[in-house]
Amino acid sequence: MKKIFLIILFSISLFHLRAQEFLCDVQVTAPTVEGTDRRVFDALQEAMYDFMNNRKWSNINLKIEERIECTMVLTIRERISSDEFKGSLNIVLRRPVYKTSYNSVLLNYVDDNFQFRYIENQPLDYSDNTYSSSLTSTMAFYAYIFLGLDFDSFSPFGGDPFYQAAEAIVNTAQNANDKGWKAFDGTKNRYWLVENLRNAAYKPMRQFMYDYHRQGFDIMSEKPDEGRIAIANSLSLLEKMYHDRPGMFLLQLVLEAKRDEIIQVFSQGSPQEKTKVANLMREIDPANSSLYEKIIRR
């Protein structure tokens, strides 16, 4: 009995050390696609789940409780052929806040340029430095973006190696016919997302990710006033980028992810803090300026 217990304990410990990086919820829906055997969508959902959660994406060993929480919701709008589909991919990345049960959203984005091929029960093959398919390359791309953003929020520019991996996927996709990988496919796609993250001129955006979360949110449970001040100071980095590049894709993504959170945080601030932050956010997020009135009114 003791031997069996030791074997079980060793197995648990081994798994604990080698836990994959993601705890990713995957959903596949096809509300407007008619006349199709729904089993293919169930199989695709399971395959995507396994691809994200059961693959080792780095040489970093995370504990079970440290796995990165994210969501992928694939909405299929059209079945072009028996094995070709078109739709959108909504990706959400969350980060735990120290000593709280709260998860802060790092990214909430809908990728509409998503057309791919999938054969039911076919393994999802992928290898770095090779463009395997639109489906696996897109998921791998976002896996590395998730890792990069998460590590950026815990250490200054800690996401560098993961953005490099995401950029390598973009480079391998340049000769593919699939959309979303090239500069001329639009101003808001995978190409521009990793370009913004890798561009040295836009480093204040990545510094913001660290200052806002690690220097601000992570101390708020014990020192709420100091945490709020640090968050307010981090917003000046967004202001700088707005003045330099008001239409930058990454800036718009950050504002989308953080807008409601910022309103909630500074609704608890002093009158001076409320006024300062409300004015700053109205300046850099003019399309939603009326929403920031909530900071002052509360």
PyMOL commands that set and color helices and strands:
alter all, ss='L'
color gray80, all
select helices_A, chain A and resi 2-17+39-53+64-66+134-154+160-172+183-185+190-198+200-219+224-244+249-266+271-284+286-297
alter helices_A, ss='H'
color red, helices_A
select strands_A, chain A and resi 22-29+68-79+84-96+103-117
alter strands_A, ss='S'
color yellow, strands_A
deselect
rebuild
show_as cartoon
